[in-house]
Amino acid sequence: MAKALGIGGIFFKTEDPAGLAAWYRKWLSFPGSDGDYVPFPPAGIPEGGFTLWSPFAKDSDYFGIPDQKFMINIMVDDLDEALKQVAEGGAQAEEKTEDYPYGRFGWFIDPAGNRVELWQAPTPTE
């Protein structure tokens, strides 16, 4: 039987794919590419980092926007700085962050109107 190995991509529709990709490259230092896509090689994931797949109930308010059907979670190396950067780039950054044993979380609304979650993995302990 074949088995899933991880998330191979996140695909969504937007009015200006090239413009939104350029915005993420500028304000969150997404790796460059020649298209409207961004590769994240496994070697760039910090120790303790992982990709999560999690369905939510259709009436969940976790995504923050009632008609939003998906939410992207982006792993970052510095949550506070990332939130400042996206705000500087015109995003609506939420003031609250949340801390858990598995990392820190923050949110913003991107230029296309998507609520996005940022995650900083915890620093590994020896």
Backbone torsions as a table, in degrees:
resi	resn	phi	psi	omega
1	MET	NA	134.6	176.6
2	ALA	-70.3	154.0	178.9
3	LYS	-134.4	151.1	177.2
4	ALA	-72.7	141.1	-179.2
5	LEU	-111.2	-11.5	-178.7
6	GLY	154.2	-176.1	178.9
7	ILE	-84.3	123.2	-179.2
8	GLY	-90.3	-11.7	179.3
9	GLY	171.6	165.5	173.7
10	ILE	-125.8	122.8	-175.0
11	PHE	-124.3	133.6	-179.9
12	PHE	-154.6	162.7	-179.3
13	LYS	-95.4	146.7	175.4
14	THR	-155.1	157.8	-178.5
15	GLU	-62.8	-37.9	-173.8
16	ASP	-133.2	79.2	-177.1
17	PRO	-55.8	-45.7	-178.1
18	ALA	-65.4	-41.6	179.7
19	GLY	-66.0	-41.4	179.4
20	LEU	-67.9	-40.3	176.7
21	ALA	-61.4	-42.5	178.5
22	ALA	-64.0	-39.1	178.5
23	TRP	-61.2	-47.0	179.8
24	TYR	-65.3	-36.3	177.0
25	ARG	-63.4	-41.7	-177.0
26	LYS	-72.6	-47.7	-168.9
27	TRP	-94.5	-16.1	174.8
28	LEU	-126.1	13.3	177.8
29	SER	52.9	41.4	174.0
30	PHE	-58.7	144.0	177.3
31	PRO	-59.3	148.2	-179.8
32	GLY	-76.5	158.6	173.2
33	SER	-157.9	171.4	-179.2
34	ASP	-86.9	-7.5	-177.2
35	GLY	-123.5	-163.4	178.5
36	ASP	-91.9	39.3	179.2
37	TYR	-135.6	162.1	-178.8
38	VAL	-137.0	117.7	176.3
39	PRO	-83.3	139.8	174.7
40	PHE	-121.3	91.6	-178.9
41	PRO	-62.7	145.0	-179.2
42	PRO	-55.4	-30.0	-178.9
43	ALA	-63.5	-20.3	-179.4
44	GLY	-84.2	-7.2	-179.4
45	ILE	-82.5	127.9	-178.8
46	PRO	-69.2	157.0	175.3
47	GLU	-55.3	132.3	-177.8
48	GLY	92.0	-10.6	177.9
49	GLY	-82.9	156.7	179.3
50	PHE	-161.6	167.9	174.0
51	THR	-104.4	136.3	-176.8
52	LEU	-114.7	138.4	173.2
53	TRP	-116.6	122.8	-174.3
54	SER	-151.2	109.4	173.3
55	PRO	-74.0	147.0	179.3
56	PHE	-117.0	155.8	174.3
57	ALA	-62.2	145.6	-175.7
58	LYS	-64.3	-19.2	178.4
59	ASP	-101.5	13.2	178.2
60	SER	-64.6	141.5	175.4
61	ASP	-101.6	9.9	-177.3
62	TYR	-61.5	-32.0	-178.3
63	PHE	-75.6	-12.8	174.2
64	GLY	81.7	-25.8	-179.7
65	ILE	-118.2	117.2	-171.3
66	PRO	-53.3	-38.6	-177.1
67	ASP	-93.9	5.1	178.1
68	GLN	-78.1	124.9	-174.6
69	LYS	-97.5	-8.0	178.0
70	PHE	-145.7	161.0	173.1
71	MET	-142.0	130.7	177.9
72	ILE	-87.8	135.9	173.9
73	ASN	-109.9	122.1	-178.9
74	ILE	-111.1	124.8	177.7
75	MET	-76.6	129.0	180.0
76	VAL	-127.2	160.4	180.0
77	ASP	-89.7	-17.9	-178.7
78	ASP	-148.7	97.5	-174.7
79	LEU	-58.8	-48.8	-177.0
80	ASP	-60.9	-44.4	180.0
81	GLU	-67.1	-39.8	179.1
82	ALA	-61.9	-42.7	178.3
83	LEU	-63.5	-38.5	176.6
84	LYS	-64.1	-43.5	-178.3
85	GLN	-62.1	-47.6	-177.8
86	VAL	-66.9	-33.8	176.0
87	ALA	-65.1	-41.7	177.2
88	GLU	-61.4	-31.7	179.3
89	GLY	-82.8	3.3	176.2
90	GLY	101.9	-0.9	177.4
91	ALA	-75.4	157.8	176.2
92	GLN	-94.5	96.3	-179.3
93	ALA	-84.0	135.8	175.4
94	GLU	-77.1	143.9	-178.5
95	GLU	-73.8	-33.9	-175.5
96	LYS	-79.2	146.4	169.4
97	THR	-127.2	162.5	178.4
98	GLU	-129.8	138.6	-178.9
99	ASP	-114.2	134.4	178.5
100	TYR	-137.9	165.7	177.3
101	PRO	-59.3	-24.5	-178.6
102	TYR	-96.9	10.4	172.9
103	GLY	135.8	-178.7	-179.6
104	ARG	-111.4	145.8	-176.8
105	PHE	-129.6	146.4	173.6
106	GLY	-149.7	166.4	-174.0
107	TRP	-138.7	156.1	173.3
108	PHE	-153.2	162.5	173.8
109	ILE	-103.5	120.4	-177.2
110	ASP	-78.7	173.8	-177.3
111	PRO	-60.5	-19.6	178.6
112	ALA	-91.3	0.6	177.7
113	GLY	90.8	11.3	179.1
114	ASN	-88.2	133.4	171.3
115	ARG	-79.9	126.4	-176.1
116	VAL	-121.3	139.9	178.3
117	GLU	-103.2	135.6	173.8
118	LEU	-107.9	141.6	-178.7
119	TRP	-132.6	127.0	172.4
120	GLN	-108.5	114.8	180.0
121	ALA	-63.7	151.8	177.6
122	PRO	-67.1	152.0	176.1
123	THR	-71.5	127.5	179.7
124	PRO	-60.4	143.4	175.8
125	THR	-105.1	149.5	-179.4
126	GLU	-73.2	NA	NA
